[in-house]
Amino acid sequence: MSRFLGEIRQLGYVVDDIEAAMAYWHGTIGVGPWYYNPKVPIEDYTYEGKRYEVHNSVALANAGFIQVELIQTRNDAPSMYRDFMQKGHRGLQHVAYWTQQFDGDLARMEGEGFQVKMSGTVGVNGRFVYFDKEDHPGTVIELSEVLGPKGRMFDLIREASKKWDGSDPVRPFPDLSKI
């Protein structure tokens, strides 16, 4: 368990082809079902303190307690995902910790010397930050707020994985305004 934020809850993989990656994960590894959003609506997105419009496709599924996130960038807006790919990397880009005390946990991490490099919001109570420290590929830390609709969606995804029989392996993201 992390001395900072508790248990790692998500592993984030940057991929070139999200559809192929979902097929591999459910067909070969047996993880699913995948909840797919071809264009995640990110609000208040910043990278190194500047605002940009990003277009990212994301797919989420659980493998037990851990959520797996697949990310494909669809434009060239500055992001830590783009940086990762420009360095020639693919695969695990970040580990995420989930919190219901976002402001306090963010202050604690900043007190430990971590600086926010990338941030935004997905839905209500869905703030996220990525910290700038990366000692080697795959060690970026994300802090993700999981209250309200985003938290309920993550619960839905985890519960779906528990009883998944292999059918309907790719599903649309649920409408956050309705959960």
C-alpha positions, 0 to 999 in steps of 0.5 A, spaced: 500 500 500 502 506 498 504 511 504 501 517 500 494 515 498 492 508 500 491 502 495 492 503 487 486 502 484 487 503 477 492 502 472 492 506 465 495 504 459 496 508 453 495 504 446 495 506 439 489 502 437 484 502 443 479 497 439 485 492 438 487 493 445 480 492 448 479 485 443 486 483 446 484 484 453 477 481 453 479 475 448 486 473 450 486 475 458 479 475 459 478 482 462 471 485 461 466 488 460 469 494 457 466 501 458 468 505 452 467 512 450 470 514 444 471 522 446 471 523 453 468 530 455 474 533 459 472 540 462 477 545 465 483 541 462 490 544 463 497 541 461 503 545 465 498 550 467 495 552 460 488 550 457 488 545 451 482 541 448 484 534 448 480 528 444 482 522 448 478 515 447 478 511 454 475 504 455 475 501 462 474 494 465 476 491 472 480 485 473 478 484 480 479 490 485 484 493 480 481 498 474 484 497 467 484 504 463 486 504 456 487 511 453 488 513 446 490 520 444 486 522 438 489 529 437 496 532 438 494 537 444 499 537 449 498 531 454 502 526 459 500 521 454 502 524 448 509 525 451 509 518 453 508 516 446 513 521 443 518 518 447 517 511 444 513 508 450 506 504 449 503 500 455 503 502 462 503 510 463 500 511 470 497 508 476 491 512 480 489 513 487 482 514 488 479 519 493 473 522 496 477 527 500 480 530 493 483 537 496 486 534 502 489 529 498 492 533 493 494 538 499 498 532 502 501 530 495 504 537 494 506 538 501 511 531 499 513 535 493 509 533 488 507 538 483 501 537 478 503 537 471 496 535 468 489 536 470 481 536 468 474 534 470 470 529 468 463 530 470 460 532 477 465 530 482 470 528 477 477 532 478 483 529 476 491 531 477 497 527 474 503 529 478 510 531 474 514 525 478 516 519 473 522 515 475 521 511 469 515 509 464 509 507 468 510 511 474 506 517 473 501 518 479 494 520 478 489 522 483 482 521 481 476 524 485 471 518 485 464 522 488 457 522 485 456 520 478 463 518 476 464 514 483 457 510 481 460 509 474 466 506 477 462 501 482 458 499 476 464 497 472 467 493 478 460 490 479 459 488 471 466 485 471 464 480 477 458 477 473 461 478 466 460 471 462 464 474 456 458 476 452 457 483 450 465 485 451 465 492 449 459 497 452 458 504 451 460 509 457 453 510 461 451 517 461 454 520 467 448 525 468 443 519 469 447 515 474 
